[in-house]
């Protein structure tokens, strides 16, 4: 009769069960933010795009050769939009979304966006999120943008933002986008 191998040890059932529970609980922590706090923020972006002194965007002069008529390739826009608690343009202003958007594709409506979400009021006042993305506007109802860093309460943050356009009370001058940000910091 062969003796049992010293390398083949049978774990007692409770120890095996505990080990499996530990592995599954570790996976849940990993999925929810790698052991870091997770913050969900919900806010509304308000962009005034009409021509005039209250506009929150500025289009830079076209690159040499103009733009491609079907995609606006090469168009650059600088943003300093309002972030509000609600859809109503008079709702509480909590910050600004400041950055740059560039039309980067010859074949579709893709942008390269580099923006800072700057919190000026509330519990995250003085903190920022940095977002770097390539949304394709014509194909998506909900657009996902990665959060690549942050400052203040969001130092070394990462995560993502989901956005969708909301019906505007003034569609000729005001763009409203609802944002849900999920941040690990």
N, C-alpha and C positions, 0 to 999 in steps of 0.2 A: 504494500500500500504506500502510495506517495505521500510525503509529508507536505503540508500546506506551505506555499512559498512565502517568505517573509515580506515580499513586495505586494502581496495580494491580501490586504486587510479589509475585512468587511466592516463598514461603519455602522454603528447602531442606528436604528430608524430615527430616533429623536435628533441625533446629531446631523443626519442627512437632511431631515426636514428643516432644522434650523439653518443649515448651510444654504439650502434653496431659498428660504425666506430672505436671508441676508442678501443673496445675489439679486433677487427681484427688487428688494427695497433700494439697493444701490442703483439699479437701472432706472427706477422712478426718479431718484434724486438727480441722476445724470440727465435725464430727459427734461427735467423741469428747470435746469439752470446750472448744472454742474456744481451744486452745493452753494451757489450764490443766491442772494435775494432776487426774486422775480417781481417786477412791477408792471402792472397793466395801466396804461394811460389812454384816455378817450378824450379827443378834442377835435375842433373844427378849424380848418384852414380857410381863411377869407382872402381872396385875391381880387383887388380892384384893377381891372385891365383896361378900362376905358381911358381915352386920352384926357389928360387934365392933371391938375395939381395933386389930386388924391390918389393917383395911380400907384400901385405897389410893385409894378414891374417896369423894366426898361429894356427895350430891344436894342442890342448893340448894332452898329452899322454892319451890313452884309460883307462877308469875305469877298476878296477879289474874285470876280466872275459871277457874283450874284448867288442866288439860291436856286436849287432845282424846284420847279413849280409843283411837282407832285408830292414831294416829301419835306420841303423846306430845309434840305441838307445845308448845314453850315450856319443856320440861324442860332444866335446866342441871346439869351435873356437873363437878366439879373433880377433876383427876387428879394423883396423885403416884405413878406406877407404877414398878416395878423394870424395869431392862433387864439381862438376863443373857446370858451366853455361850451357854447351852444351854436345852433344854426342861426339864430337871430343876430344880425349885425351889431346890435346893441348889447349882446351878452358880454360877460366879463372877459377882458383881454388878459390872457395869461402868458403870452410870449410872442415871439416872431419866428418865422421860418425864413432864413436868409441864405442865399446862395446863388448858384448858377445852373442854368439848364441849356444844353446844347443839342440841337437836332443832329444826330450822328449817323443816320442811315440813308443810303440812296434808294432803298427798296421798301421801307415801311416807316411808320411814325414812331421811331425809337428815339428816346432822349438819353443823354447822359446827365444825371442830376447829381450835384455836389451841394449838399445843404447842411446848415446848422440849425437845429431846433433850439432856440434860446428862450429859456423860461425866465420871465421878468416878474412874475407874481406867484403866490401860492407856496406850497411846501417845497418846491424844487427851484425857487427863485435863485438865480445865479448859476444854475446848472445848465449844461448843454448836451445835446446828442448830435453826433455826426452821422449823416446818412449818405451813402454813395450807391447809386443805382442806375439801371438801364431799363426803365419801364417802356413797354410798347403800348402806346395809347389806344390805337384803333382796335386791338384784339381783346383787351381785358376789361371786365366790369370791375373787378377788384384787382388792385395793383399791389404787389409785394415789393418792399424795399428793405434791404439789409441795414441794420444799425451797426456801424463799424467801431465806434468809440464814443466817449463822452467825457464830461468834466464835472466837477463838483460832486453832487450825490450820485452821478452816473459815471464817475471816473472808471475807465477801462471797460465800459459797457459794451455789450453786444446783444443782438436780438434782431427783431424785424418789425416792420410797420405794414399794416394793411390799410388801403385807402379806397374810397369810392366816392364818385361825384354825387352830390346832393342837389335836388332841384333848388334853384336860386330864385329868390323873390324879384331879382333884377338881372335876368340872364344876359342882358346886353352890356352890363358893367361889372357884374360880381360873379366870381366862381367860388363855390363852397365845396370843400372836400372833407369828408369824415375820415378821421384817422383813429386806428387802434394800434397802439405800440406795445410790444411785449419785450421787456428789457431785463437782461441779466446783468447784475452789477455787484 
